[in-house]
Amino acid sequence: MHPATFEPRSILFVPADADAFIEKAGLRGADVIVLDLEDGVAPSAKEAARAALGHAAAHLRAAGACVFVRLNNVPGLLARDLKAAVSCGADGVVIPKVETAAQLVQLDADLAGEESVSGRKPGTLRVLALIETPLGVSNAFDIAKASPRLAAMCFGSEDFAAAMGVDPSPGSLSWPAQAVAIAASAAGVLPLGLPGSVGNFTDLAAYRQVVDHAKVLGLRGATCIHPAQVPVLNEVFGGTREEADEAQRLLAAFDAAVAAGKGAIALDGRMIDEPIANRARRLLERYHRFNPVSS
């Protein structure tokens, strides 16, 4: 997925120092691969993971993957992570624990400096901001408007739940997750995330329920930590063949009615008007983007 059309269903995190995982990461079906320098890497291994970025990014990009790098958003690590991410040829960076718009403004300036040093075109790298704290959620709209580089804003459920002292469940996280989705959508930024734990990769039925609920809240994709989660995200956020067929049938009936001079029609016991037709068009557009052969 080219970063200029950044609208992923699934974003798979892989530790930047995990050669065995990186070797196969490009084959897992994720729309974006994130080489992780933060939580997935032990403090003692940060330098080695940073040094491994060049080879890992080259391998994944050769396989056609869109590659981002998750930085450590702490003094003493951020600057070195940023330099390595830009020089390795990554398409973008993931910045964790964003709490203010000023952080993204500074990141934008720092990226511009590193792009210049590396000889990369200005503004090339995109940013995915993780909103993982109560302050970040409170400032979500200002954050969403802070930088033209910002391609997506993602609710970070695990860290947010820890900060609030609650379990990462839809009951406790639906409101903040939707607050991030609304703020991102209002600013024209892609809303991502789950209103529940991202760590469940053995009970995929339970995981799918959380993903389904995320879609209901207006989130349009999510991060994941295990390849088994990727197909669930791709299907729920990208749509199924059955959903696409139903949307096509609805639009055919609606367009025929409009051509006949009507503004709304009754179909299968419900009223279909322009907003409903627009949702069907967006579903079809997104489905065909990821399933061009079957379109």
Protein Blocks (a to p, Z undefined) as FASTA:
>chain_A
ZZklgccfbdcdddfklmklmmmmmmnopabdcddfklmpcfklmmmmmmmmmmmmmmmm
mnopacddddddbehklmmmmmmmmmnopabdcdehifbfklmmmmmmmmmmmmmmnopa
ehkaccddddfbfklmmmmmmmmmmpmklmbdcddfklmmmmnopacdfklmmmmmmmmm
mmmmmnopacedddbdfkbckbmmlmmmmmmmmmmnopabdcdfbfklmmmmmmmmnopf
klmmmmmmmmmmmmmmmmnopabdceehiacdfklmmmmmmmmmmmmmmmmmlZZ
